[in-house]
Amino acid sequence: MSRGGRTKDREDGPERRCIATGESQPVSGLVRFVVGPDGGIVPDIAGKLPGRGIWVAADRAAMDKAVAKKLFSRAAKQNVTVPDALPDMIEKMLTQRVIDLISLARKSGNAVSGYEKVKDWLQKEEAEVLIQAEDGSARGKTKLSTPHYGSYIGWLGAAELGQAFGRDKVVHAALGAGGLTKRVVEDAQRLKGMRVDTKTRDAAAGVAGKDKRAS
């Protein structure tokens, strides 16, 4: 398949409606929230917290809209407290979740890192998922191809991917079939929707820096 991060025959499971878009989709593409005892909105990344779920698409625009339009209060049918930086919080939580899952896969022997090891797994058709750091060398990354009918994850930074393997930086990694692989792919896909494009992020940081100096 193309480098999109989704498997060919993934079972989508139950669907829920996004409070921002109004569209129903598989829960694997949504982020669940519940109202905490103090009336605050609590992200339930793993989807296991008790209480009535409020669902938002794992998409930066949808999350921004849900916060700006106070859609959480409408869905909860009560006034709730929502952090202004909720979208950034969700991105960070999903990033850490993906890193932790890859780390667990590594500890179980279902993940490898390094160009040569990844290349070997790909040649032996042992790799189900190819993972490459977004800030890695473009030329080096083109030398490896996504497994046939497999998945590609390319929006983690080298330092983030390095955390999963106990190293400073990792550019190339692969996951085998089974185990935690499906969860990694699904959560990585949610993370992709929440990530601000690198160029957009850098541009925003530059504008903020100019504004700060001007003040």
N, CA, C and O of each residue as an XYZ file, in Angstrom:
860
protein
N       0.830     -1.185      0.000
C       0.000      0.000      0.000
C       0.873      1.245      0.000
O       2.085      1.141      0.188
N       0.285      2.427     -0.207
C       1.038      3.667     -0.191
C       1.404      4.036      1.235
O       0.885      3.456      2.188
N       2.309      5.012      1.379
C       2.761      5.400      2.709
C       1.691      6.218      3.413
O       1.764      7.447      3.436
N       0.696      5.548      3.988
C      -0.368      6.274      4.654
C      -0.571      5.893      6.091
O      -1.292      6.584      6.811
N       0.047      4.800      6.544
C      -0.052      4.433      7.942
C      -1.237      3.577      8.289
O      -1.507      3.363      9.471
N      -1.977      3.064      7.280
C      -3.123      2.225      7.590
C      -2.989      0.884      6.889
O      -2.499      0.811      5.762
N      -3.417     -0.157      7.546
C      -3.337     -1.483      6.969
C      -4.463     -1.697      5.974
O      -5.459     -0.973      5.982
N      -4.303     -2.677      5.133
C      -5.262     -2.893      4.052
C      -6.597     -3.422      4.563
O      -7.651     -2.931      4.158
N      -6.565     -4.409      5.442
C      -7.799     -5.068      5.853
C      -8.048     -4.892      7.344
O      -8.380     -5.851      8.040
N      -7.886     -3.664      7.834
C      -8.066     -3.426      9.254
C      -9.550     -3.453      9.610
O     -10.374     -2.886      8.892
N      -9.888     -4.112     10.717
C     -11.255     -4.122     11.204
C     -11.507     -2.813     11.939
O     -10.852     -2.516     12.939
N     -12.458     -2.036     11.437
C     -12.674     -0.713     11.989
C     -13.381     -0.721     13.336
O     -13.153      0.177     14.147
N     -14.232     -1.707     13.598
C     -14.903     -1.798     14.885
C     -16.062     -0.815     14.986
O     -16.527     -0.294     13.972
N     -16.541     -0.553     16.230
C     -17.699      0.318     16.437
C     -17.424      1.754     16.024
O     -16.276      2.194     15.967
N     -18.505      2.480     15.734
C     -18.366      3.873     15.333
C     -18.990      4.798     16.374
O     -19.899      4.413     17.110
N     -18.481      6.019     16.415
C     -19.028      7.051     17.287
C     -19.065      8.353     16.489
O     -18.367      8.495     15.486
N     -19.889      9.307     16.944
C     -20.034     10.565     16.226
C     -19.146     11.638     16.824
O     -19.113     11.824     18.041
N     -18.430     12.339     15.971
C     -17.572     13.438     16.392
C     -18.428     14.661     16.678
O     -19.268     15.027     15.856
N     -18.234     15.299     17.825
C     -19.050     16.457     18.190
C     -18.684     17.697     17.368
O     -19.441     18.667     17.344
N     -17.546     17.671     16.705
C     -17.116     18.825     15.912
C     -17.555     18.732     14.452
O     -18.024     19.715     13.877
N     -17.403     17.561     13.859
C     -17.743     17.391     12.443
C     -19.153     16.863     12.231
O     -19.738     17.041     11.162
N     -19.701     16.207     13.263
C     -21.027     15.617     13.144
C     -21.032     14.303     12.399
O     -22.090     13.710     12.182
N     -19.849     13.839     12.001
C     -19.741     12.598     11.242
C     -19.396     11.419     12.159
O     -18.683     11.568     13.151
N     -19.918     10.256     11.802
C     -19.614      9.029     12.536
C     -18.448      8.327     11.862
O     -18.362      8.281     10.635
N     -17.561      7.787     12.666
C     -16.424      7.043     12.143
C     -15.945      6.053     13.192
O     -16.349      6.148     14.351
N     -15.085      5.097     12.813
C     -14.575      4.118     13.771
C     -13.882      4.807     14.945
O     -13.236      5.841     14.771
N     -14.016      4.238     16.127
C     -13.419      4.839     17.320
C     -11.895      4.928     17.213
O     -11.271      5.731     17.906
N     -11.302      4.112     16.353
C      -9.849      4.141     16.188
C      -9.360      5.467     15.615
O      -8.174      5.786     15.703
N     -10.272      6.238     15.028
C      -9.894      7.522     14.463
C     -10.373      8.707     15.289
O     -10.330      9.852     14.840
N     -10.832      8.414     16.507
C     -11.370      9.449     17.379
C     -10.624      9.482     18.707
O      -9.906      8.544     19.054
N     -10.803     10.572     19.439
C     -10.276     10.679     20.794
C     -11.469     10.780     21.740
O     -12.371     11.590     21.525
N     -11.470      9.963     22.780
C     -12.578      9.943     23.736
C     -12.267     10.856     24.924
O     -11.128     10.935     25.386
N     -13.294     11.533     25.399
C     -13.184     12.383     26.581
C     -14.310     12.035     27.548
O     -15.368     11.558     27.140
N     -14.071     12.277     28.819
C     -15.119     12.141     29.832
C     -15.067     13.385     30.711
O     -14.071     14.110     30.733
N     -16.155     13.616     31.432
C     -16.197     14.733     32.367
C     -15.726     14.241     33.724
O     -16.282     13.285     34.266
N     -14.707     14.885     34.277
C     -14.165     14.486     35.560
C     -15.034     14.942     36.716
O     -15.965     15.722     36.514
N     -14.752     14.471     37.924
C     -15.526     14.836     39.118
C     -15.566     16.342     39.373
O     -16.520     16.851     39.963
N     -14.520     17.057     38.923
C     -14.454     18.499     39.147
C     -15.068     19.300     38.006
O     -14.980     20.527     37.990
N     -15.694     18.607     37.046
C     -16.320     19.291     35.925
C     -15.371     19.639     34.810
O     -15.721     20.399     33.907
N     -14.167     19.091     34.859
C     -13.197     19.332     33.808
C     -13.209     18.217     32.773
O     -13.518     17.068     33.090
N     -12.871     18.561     31.534
C     -12.806     17.555     30.467
C     -11.501     16.772     30.606
O     -10.420     17.351     30.709
N     -11.626     15.455     30.608
C     -10.466     14.582     30.794
C     -10.247     13.744     29.532
O     -11.140     12.990     29.143
N      -9.094     13.854     28.889
C      -8.799     13.016     27.713
C      -8.680     11.560     28.131
O      -8.038     11.243     29.133
N      -9.297     10.683     27.365
C      -9.225      9.241     27.644
C      -8.605      8.573     26.424
O      -9.292      7.916     25.642
N      -7.304      8.751     26.276
C      -6.601      8.269     25.094
C      -6.764      6.760     24.895
O      -6.906      6.286     23.767
N      -6.742      6.014     25.998
C      -6.852      4.556     25.914
C      -8.293      4.083     25.808
O      -8.539      2.911     25.523
N      -9.249      4.979     26.034
C     -10.665      4.615     25.925
C     -11.158      3.686     27.006
O     -11.994      2.819     26.752
N     -10.646      3.858     28.218
C     -11.004      2.930     29.297
C     -11.623      3.592     30.526
O     -12.074      2.896     31.436
N     -11.650      4.910     30.567
C     -12.173      5.590     31.753
C     -13.688      5.433     31.852
O     -14.377      5.405     30.833
N     -14.211      5.331     33.083
C     -15.662      5.216     33.258
C     -16.356      6.528     32.938
O     -15.744      7.595     32.984
N     -17.623      6.442     32.618
C     -18.388      7.644     32.316
C     -18.816      7.698     30.866
O     -18.340      6.937     30.023
N     -19.727      8.617     30.598
C     -20.240      8.792     29.245
C     -19.166      9.419     28.374
O     -18.586     10.444     28.732
N     -18.907      8.810     27.246
C     -17.853      9.294     26.364
C     -18.293     10.430     25.464
O     -19.418     10.448     24.963
N     -17.394     11.374     25.268
C     -17.570     12.459     24.306
C     -16.454     12.293     23.288
O     -15.284     12.212     23.662
N     -16.797     12.241     22.014
C     -15.817     11.869     20.996
C     -15.516     13.013     20.033
O     -16.411     13.734     19.593
N     -14.236     13.157     19.720
C     -13.795     14.158     18.757
C     -12.810     13.494     17.796
O     -11.955     12.715     18.217
N     -12.934     13.803     16.517
C     -12.027     13.230     15.529
C     -10.588     13.603     15.872
O     -10.309     14.716     16.319
N      -9.686     12.657     15.656
C      -8.257     12.913     15.899
C      -7.732     13.757     14.754
O      -6.976     13.286     13.905
N      -8.142     14.995     14.751
C      -7.816     15.937     13.684
C      -7.662     17.310     14.316
O      -8.536     17.747     15.065
N      -6.566     17.994     14.025
C      -6.278     19.271     14.676
C      -7.411     20.284     14.484
O      -7.794     20.970     15.432
N      -7.945     20.382     13.273
C      -9.010     21.343     12.999
C     -10.268     21.022     13.793
O     -10.912     21.921     14.334
N     -10.622     19.730     13.865
C     -11.817     19.327     14.610
C     -11.645     19.607     16.098
O     -12.579     20.062     16.758
N     -10.450     19.336     16.628
C     -10.191     19.559     18.043
C     -10.224     21.054     18.360
O     -10.783     21.461     19.378
N      -9.628     21.868     17.493
C      -9.648     23.315     17.681
C     -11.083     23.836     17.695
O     -11.435     24.684     18.515
N     -11.905     23.326     16.788
C     -13.304     23.750     16.697
C     -14.075     23.362     17.950
O     -14.869     24.150     18.463
N     -13.843     22.147     18.444
C     -14.546     21.679     19.642
C     -14.250     22.573     20.843
O     -15.122     22.817     21.677
N     -13.009     23.059     20.923
C     -12.620     23.943     22.024
C     -13.185     25.346     21.817
O     -13.786     25.914     22.729
N     -12.995     25.902     20.633
C     -13.402     27.285     20.349
C     -14.916     27.482     20.420
O     -15.390     28.516     20.891
N     -15.667     26.496     19.954
C     -17.123     26.605     19.909
C     -17.801     26.086     21.176
O     -19.029     26.029     21.247
N     -17.004     25.709     22.172
C     -17.531     25.181     23.447
C     -18.468     23.984     23.232
O     -19.512     23.860     23.872
N     -18.055     23.115     22.312
C     -18.889     21.957     21.977
C     -18.853     20.877     23.046
O     -19.749     20.034     23.091
N     -17.845     20.879     23.903
C     -17.791     19.885     24.979
C     -18.936     20.116     25.970
O     -19.561     19.160     26.432
N     -19.209     21.372     26.294
C     -20.310     21.685     27.217
C     -21.647     21.291     26.605
O     -22.528     20.775     27.293
N     -21.789     21.537     25.315
C     -23.033     21.170     24.645
C     -23.227     19.660     24.653
O     -24.327     19.170     24.904
N     -22.152     18.926     24.378
C     -22.254     17.460     24.349
C     -22.495     16.893     25.742
O     -23.217     15.909     25.899
N     -21.891     17.514     26.756
C     -22.038     17.018     28.128
C     -23.331     17.502     28.771
O     -23.741     16.997     29.816
N     -23.972     18.484     28.137
C     -25.206     19.085     28.648
C     -24.992     19.704     30.018
O     -25.861     19.647     30.889
N     -23.815     20.297     30.190
C     -23.474     21.010     31.409
C     -22.227     21.846     31.136
O     -21.509     21.597     30.168
N     -21.974     22.816     31.973
C     -20.765     23.619     31.812
C     -19.555     22.787     32.229
O     -19.534     22.211     33.316
N     -18.566     22.730     31.372
C     -17.349     21.976     31.680
C     -16.132     22.865     31.448
O     -16.184     23.816     30.669
N     -15.051     22.548     32.125
C     -13.813     23.293     31.968
C     -12.934     22.607     30.927
O     -12.646     21.414     31.028
N     -12.516     23.372     29.933
C     -11.692     22.827     28.852
C     -10.414     23.660     28.721
O     -10.499     24.870     28.511
N      -9.242     23.050     28.839
C      -7.988     23.801     28.680
C      -7.878     24.384     27.276
O      -8.219     23.720     26.297
N      -7.400     25.626     27.175
C      -7.222     26.242     25.854
C      -6.211     25.469     25.020
O      -6.315     25.419     23.795
N      -5.234     24.868     25.688
C      -4.175     24.141     24.982
C      -4.511     22.657     24.819
O      -3.612     21.832     24.657
N      -5.792     22.320     24.861
C      -6.191     20.915     24.769
C      -5.643     20.205     23.526
O      -5.155     19.081     23.651
N      -5.702     20.814     22.324
C      -5.155     20.129     21.140
C      -3.679     19.769     21.291
O      -3.261     18.673     20.916
N      -2.886     20.701     21.846
C      -1.466     20.419     22.063
C      -1.285     19.312     23.089
O      -0.391     18.476     22.958
N      -2.137     19.309     24.113
C      -2.081     18.280     25.144
C      -2.339     16.900     24.552
O      -1.651     15.932     24.875
N      -3.348     16.828     23.675
C      -3.693     15.559     23.035
C      -2.545     15.085     22.156
O      -2.223     13.896     22.142
N      -1.925     16.005     21.420
C      -0.796     15.626     20.566
C       0.338     15.035     21.398
O       0.920     14.015     21.029
N       0.646     15.679     22.518
C       1.726     15.191     23.377
C       1.390     13.818     23.973
O       2.252     12.943     24.062
N       0.137     13.645     24.375
C      -0.276     12.366     24.956
C      -0.210     11.239     23.932
O       0.228     10.132     24.244
N      -0.648     11.526     22.707
C      -0.597     10.518     21.651
C       0.843     10.208     21.257
O       1.184      9.060     20.970
N       1.684     11.237     21.246
C       3.098     11.020     20.934
C       3.728     10.073     21.937
O       4.423      9.129     21.562
N       3.484     10.330     23.219
C       4.063      9.478     24.258
C       3.489      8.074     24.199
O       4.197      7.098     24.447
N       2.213      7.969     23.871
C       1.578      6.642     23.780
C       2.208      5.816     22.653
O       2.490      4.631     22.830
N       2.424      6.444     21.501
C       3.040      5.734     20.381
C       4.463      5.318     20.738
O       4.874      4.195     20.448
N       5.208      6.212     21.360
C       6.578      5.895     21.784
C       6.578      4.715     22.749
O       7.386      3.796     22.614
N       5.672      4.744     23.719
C       5.608      3.670     24.717
C       5.238      2.330     24.080
O       5.787      1.291     24.448
N       4.310      2.356     23.128
C       3.893      1.112     22.473
C       5.028      0.523     21.632
O       5.237     -0.690     21.621
N       5.752      1.386     20.935
C       6.893      0.905     20.147
C       7.952      0.325     21.077
O       8.578     -0.687     20.763
N       8.148      0.974     22.221
C       9.115      0.486     23.207
C       8.727     -0.901     23.714
O       9.580     -1.776     23.861
N       7.439     -1.095     23.981
C       6.964     -2.408     24.433
C       7.156     -3.457     23.340
O       7.516     -4.601     23.622
N       6.914     -3.058     22.094
C       7.115     -3.983     20.975
C       8.588     -4.367     20.869
O       8.918     -5.522     20.597
N       9.467     -3.395     21.086
C      10.910     -3.673     21.060
C      11.285     -4.679     22.145
O      12.033     -5.623     21.889
N      10.770     -4.478     23.345
C      11.107     -5.356     24.464
C      10.602     -6.779     24.257
O      11.147     -7.729     24.820
N       9.552     -6.918     23.441
C       9.019     -8.255     23.157
C       9.649     -8.863     21.908
O       9.259     -9.948     21.478
N      10.623     -8.163     21.328
C      11.310     -8.676     20.145
C      10.578     -8.451     18.851
O      10.904     -9.068     17.837
N       9.578     -7.567     18.867
C       8.782     -7.348     17.670
C       9.083     -6.013     16.989
O       8.300     -5.534     16.168
N      10.223     -5.420     17.338
C      10.623     -4.158     16.712
C      12.138     -4.073     16.645
O      12.830     -4.492     17.573
N      12.651     -3.536     15.561
C      14.097     -3.342     15.411
C      14.351     -1.933     14.908
O      13.463     -1.292     14.345
N      15.574     -1.456     15.117
C      15.959     -0.137     14.627
C      17.324     -0.219     13.961
O      18.074     -1.176     14.158
N      17.629      0.799     13.172
C      18.904      0.805     12.450
C      18.698      0.384     11.005
O      17.935     -0.542     10.728
N      19.363      1.051     10.094
C      19.166      0.811      8.659
C      19.352     -0.649      8.263
O      18.505     -1.223      7.579
N      20.457     -1.248      8.692
C      20.757     -2.614      8.265
C      19.757     -3.629      8.807
O      19.327     -4.525      8.081
N      19.385     -3.496     10.073
C      18.415     -4.434     10.665
C      17.050     -4.294     10.012
O      16.373     -5.284      9.734
N      16.656     -3.051      9.773
C      15.361     -2.817      9.131
C      15.377     -3.360      7.706
O      14.414     -3.987      7.265
N      16.451     -3.123      7.002
C      16.585     -3.629      5.634
C      16.496     -5.151      5.617
O      15.862     -5.734      4.738
N      17.133     -5.785      6.592
C      17.110     -7.245      6.680
C      15.697     -7.757      6.915
O      15.273     -8.724      6.281
N      14.969     -7.121      7.818
C      13.582     -7.527      8.085
C      12.714     -7.342      6.853
O      11.853     -8.174      6.567
N      12.932     -6.265      6.127
C      12.141     -6.007      4.925
C      12.428     -7.047      3.850
O      11.511     -7.526      3.183
N      13.691     -7.393      3.684
C      14.066     -8.389      2.679
C      13.515     -9.766      3.025
O      13.141    -10.527      2.132
N      13.464    -10.092      4.307
C      12.943    -11.378      4.753
C      11.426    -11.370      4.904
O      10.830    -12.380      5.278
N      10.803    -10.233      4.612
C       9.349    -10.045      4.730
C       8.871    -10.295      6.158
O       7.772    -10.804      6.377
N       9.711     -9.931      7.125
C       9.338    -10.047      8.532
C       8.743     -8.739      9.052
O       8.146     -8.710     10.128
N       8.905     -7.668      8.297
C       8.415     -6.355      8.717
C       6.987     -6.127      8.244
O       6.648     -6.393      7.091
N       6.163     -5.634      9.151
C       4.788     -5.272      8.834
C       4.643     -3.751      8.702
O       3.800     -3.250      7.957
N       5.484     -3.041      9.442
C       5.418     -1.579      9.459
C       6.824     -0.991      9.338
O       7.747     -1.408     10.038
N       6.969     -0.024      8.446
C       8.226      0.711      8.329
C       8.027      2.062      9.007
O       7.070      2.778      8.712
N       8.937      2.407      9.917
C       8.878      3.686     10.626
C      10.147      4.464     10.322
O      11.251      3.944     10.479
N       9.990      5.721      9.882
C      11.154      6.556      9.591
C      10.944      7.950     10.164
O       9.850      8.507     10.081
N      11.995      8.504     10.744
C      11.916      9.820     11.366
C      11.642     10.892     10.322
O      12.249     10.900      9.250
N      10.725     11.794     10.644
C      10.376     12.856      9.692
C      11.550     13.780      9.402
O      11.626     14.376      8.327
N      12.465     13.900     10.360
C      13.608     14.780     10.167
C      14.874     14.022      9.770
O      15.978     14.558      9.861
N      14.710     12.783      9.332
C      15.845     12.006      8.848
C      16.196     12.385      7.418
O      15.439     13.098      6.761
N      17.334     11.915      6.934
C      17.776     12.207      5.579
C      16.784     11.666      4.554
O      16.472     10.475      4.543
N      16.296     12.553      3.697
C      15.328     12.146      2.678
C      15.932     11.108      1.742
O      15.259     10.157      1.342
N      17.188     11.289      1.397
C      17.861     10.356      0.494
C      17.978      8.977      1.132
O      17.746      7.962      0.475
N      18.336      8.944      2.410
C      18.469      7.666      3.104
C      17.144      6.947      3.260
O      17.080      5.720      3.188
N      16.090      7.715      3.472
C      14.780      7.091      3.686
C      14.224      6.464      2.413
O      13.482      5.484      2.483
N      14.570      7.016      1.251
C      14.045      6.469      0.003
C      14.645      5.109     -0.354
O      14.161      4.429     -1.258
N      15.692      4.722      0.352
C      16.335      3.440      0.064
C      15.563      2.262      0.651
O      15.844      1.109      0.325
N      14.596      2.547      1.512
C      13.776      1.498      2.110
C      12.326      1.696      1.687
O      11.843      2.826      1.615
N      11.637      0.597      1.408
C      10.253      0.673      0.932
C       9.285      0.066      1.937
O       9.614     -0.880      2.653
N       8.094      0.628      1.970
C       7.043      0.118      2.849
C       6.710     -1.329      2.489
O       6.611     -1.655      1.307
N       6.536     -2.204      3.485
C       6.179     -3.602      3.208
C       4.908     -3.701      2.372
O       3.992     -2.893      2.527
N       4.857     -4.680      1.497
C       3.674     -4.903      0.668
C       2.479     -5.179      1.573
O       2.525     -6.071      2.420
N       1.412     -4.410      1.390
C       0.211     -4.481      2.236
C       0.500     -4.088      3.677
O      -0.321     -4.333      4.561
N       1.643     -3.491      3.922
C       1.992     -3.056      5.267
C       1.672     -1.589      5.476
O       0.872     -1.006      4.744
N       2.301     -0.997      6.481
C       2.014      0.392      6.834
C       3.291      1.202      6.968
O       4.380      0.658      7.150
N       3.132      2.511      6.873
C       4.257      3.423      6.996
C       3.944      4.501      8.022
O       2.860      5.084      8.007
N       4.896      4.766      8.914
C       4.764      5.836      9.901
C       5.959      6.757      9.710
O       7.103      6.328      9.859
N       5.709      8.004      9.385
C       6.814      8.906      9.080
C       6.681     10.284      9.692
O       7.208     11.255      9.150
N       5.976     10.387     10.827
C       5.766     11.710     11.421
C       6.238     11.797     12.870
O       5.810     12.679     13.614
N       7.120     10.880     13.269
C       7.817     11.010     14.552
C       9.196     11.588     14.279
O       9.791     11.316     13.236
N       9.703     12.378     15.206
C      11.047     12.901     15.052
C      12.069     11.845     15.432
O      11.734     10.867     16.101
N      13.317     12.033     15.010
C      14.381     11.069     15.318
C      14.598     10.935     16.821
O      14.859      9.837     17.313
N      14.493     12.036     17.550
C      14.664     11.993     18.999
C      13.504     11.257     19.662
O      13.705     10.521     20.627
N      12.293     11.454     19.147
C      11.121     10.763     19.695
C      11.226      9.264     19.443
O      10.980      8.457     20.339
N      11.592      8.898     18.221
C      11.743      7.480     17.892
C      12.887      6.875     18.695
O      12.849      5.702     19.065
N      13.900      7.685     18.958
C      15.021      7.212     19.762
C      14.595      6.828     21.164
O      15.135      5.880     21.734
N      13.639      7.543     21.728
C      13.145      7.224     23.073
C      12.617      5.801     23.149
O      12.789      5.121     24.161
N      11.979      5.356     22.086
C      11.390      4.019     22.078
C      12.452      2.925     22.072
O      12.186      1.788     22.462
N      13.660      3.278     21.626
C      14.718      2.284     21.524
C      15.878      2.562     22.483
O      16.937      1.942     22.384
N      15.669      3.495     23.403
C      16.704      3.789     24.381
C      17.943      4.418     23.781
O      19.050      4.200     24.273
N      17.773      5.198     22.722
C      18.883      5.872     22.052
C      18.583      7.361     21.918
O      17.452      7.808     22.107
N      19.636      8.118     21.584
C      19.428      9.551     21.396
C      18.548      9.813     20.180
O      17.603     10.600     20.238
N      18.877      9.139     19.077
C      18.117      9.320     17.855
C      18.032      8.017     17.067
O      18.970      7.221     17.052
N      16.899      7.817     16.418
C      16.700      6.674     15.527
C      15.968      7.179     14.291
O      14.972      7.894     14.403
N      16.459      6.810     13.121
C      15.830      7.252     11.868
C      15.008      6.143     11.233
O      13.936      6.400     10.685
N      15.505      4.902     11.301
C      14.821      3.777     10.671
C      14.421      2.741     11.713
O      15.223      2.383     12.576
N      13.186      2.262     11.636
C      12.709      1.210     12.537
C      11.649      0.394     11.818
O      11.097      0.824     10.805
N      11.376     -0.776     12.346
C      10.352     -1.647     11.741
C       9.660     -2.447     12.821
O      10.247     -2.762     13.857
N       8.399     -2.773     12.566
C       7.609     -3.616     13.461
C       7.207     -4.876     12.722
O       6.894     -4.843     11.532
N       7.220     -5.999     13.448
C       6.771     -7.248     12.862
C       5.261     -7.368     12.985
O       4.616     -6.521     13.603
N       4.698     -8.410     12.405
C       3.254     -8.629     12.469
C       2.846     -9.092     13.864
O       3.646     -9.664     14.604
N       1.579     -8.832     14.208
C       1.057     -9.302     15.482
C       1.452     -8.410     16.636
O       1.961     -7.306     16.448
N       1.206     -8.913     17.842
C       1.579     -8.157     19.028
C       0.883     -6.810     19.107
O      -0.335     -6.716     18.957
N       1.670     -5.771     19.345
C       1.136     -4.428     19.513
C       1.078     -3.633     18.210
O       0.718     -2.455     18.211
N       1.429     -4.270     17.120
C       1.565     -3.558     15.848
C       0.300     -2.810     15.431
O       0.374     -1.651     15.025
N      -0.842     -3.455     15.526
C      -2.094     -2.799     15.126
C      -2.352     -1.558     15.960
O      -2.769     -0.526     15.432
N      -2.105     -1.653     17.265
C      -2.319     -0.504     18.145
C      -1.357      0.629     17.818
O      -1.740      1.798     17.857
N      -0.117      0.294     17.497
C       0.856      1.320     17.129
C       0.383      2.060     15.881
O       0.409      3.290     15.838
N      -0.046      1.317     14.874
C      -0.489      1.922     13.611
C      -1.698      2.821     13.838
O      -1.746      3.937     13.320
N      -2.670      2.346     14.603
C      -3.880      3.132     14.836
C      -3.586      4.404     15.628
O      -4.081      5.478     15.288
N      -2.789      4.284     16.671
C      -2.483      5.465     17.477
C      -1.563      6.422     16.727
O      -1.656      7.637     16.902
N      -0.679      5.883     15.897
C       0.172      6.744     15.075
C      -0.676      7.512     14.066
O      -0.382      8.665     13.752
N      -1.717      6.876     13.566
C      -2.606      7.549     12.619
C      -3.351      8.688     13.317
O      -3.540      9.758     12.739
N      -3.772      8.453     14.562
C      -4.431      9.516     15.319
C      -3.452     10.673     15.560
O      -3.816     11.844     15.455
N      -2.221     10.321     15.879
C      -1.201     11.343     16.101
C      -0.976     12.172     14.842
O      -0.821     13.391     14.917
N      -0.959     11.522     13.699
C      -0.762     12.228     12.430
C      -1.818     13.308     12.241
O      -1.518     14.404     11.769
N      -3.055     12.993     12.612
C      -4.133     13.964     12.473
C      -3.989     15.152     13.404
O      -4.468     16.245     13.102
N      -3.327     14.942     14.542
C      -3.177     15.998     15.529
C      -1.911     16.815     15.335
O      -1.781     17.899     15.904
N      -0.982     16.313     14.544
C       0.292     17.000     14.383
C       0.170     18.213     13.470
O      -0.438     18.152     12.401
N       0.758     19.309     13.916
C       0.846     20.494     13.076
C       2.007     20.268     12.119
O       3.075     19.805     12.521
N       1.790     20.597     10.848
C       2.850     20.434      9.863
C       4.115     21.148     10.341
O       4.043     22.261     10.862
N       5.268     20.508     10.164
C       6.535     21.059     10.646
C       6.774     22.478     10.145
O       7.188     23.339     10.921
N       6.520     22.739      8.862
C       6.740     24.066      8.301
C       5.794     25.077      8.949
O       6.179     26.211      9.233
N       4.544     24.644      9.178
C       3.575     25.528      9.815
C       4.003     25.847     11.231
O       3.902     26.990     11.677
N       4.494     24.807     11.956
C       4.933     24.976     13.335
C       6.123     25.936     13.400
O       6.163     26.814     14.262
N       7.088     25.773     12.495
C       8.259     26.633     12.489
C       7.885     28.069     12.140
O       8.422     29.019     12.711
N       6.959     28.216     11.196
C       6.528     29.548     10.792
C       5.835     30.259     11.947
O       6.053     31.446     12.188
N       4.996     29.509     12.657
C       4.278     30.074     13.800
C       5.260     30.494     14.892
O       5.106     31.544     15.515
N       6.261     29.660     15.106
C       7.273     29.976     16.116
C       8.039     31.229     15.723
O       8.388     32.040     16.581
N       8.303     31.396     14.421
C       9.017     32.570     13.945
C       8.211     33.833     14.135
O       8.750     34.863     14.539
N       6.903     33.762     13.843
C       6.021     34.905     14.019
C       5.944     35.266     15.500
O       5.990     36.443     15.857
N       5.826     34.257     16.361
C       5.750     34.494     17.800
C       7.016     35.163     18.295
O       6.969     36.046     19.151
N       8.153     34.736     17.752
C       9.434     35.303     18.154
C       9.533     36.774     17.753
O      10.024     37.602     18.520
N       9.063     37.091     16.548
C       9.091     38.470     16.073
C       8.193     39.351     16.917
O       8.551     40.476     17.267
N       6.991     38.812     17.246
C       6.044     39.581     18.058
C       6.618     39.873     19.438
O       6.439     40.958     19.991
N       7.321     38.866     19.984
C       7.899     39.016     21.323
C       8.992     40.077     21.319
O       9.085     40.894     22.235
N       9.835     40.052     20.252
C      10.912     41.036     20.156
C      10.352     42.439     19.933
O      10.897     43.427     20.426
N       9.255     42.507     19.184
C       8.648     43.800     18.881
C       8.048     44.436     20.130
O       8.063     45.656     20.294
N       7.512     43.572     21.016
C       6.936     44.074     22.245
C       8.032     44.504     23.206
O       7.740     44.961     24.311
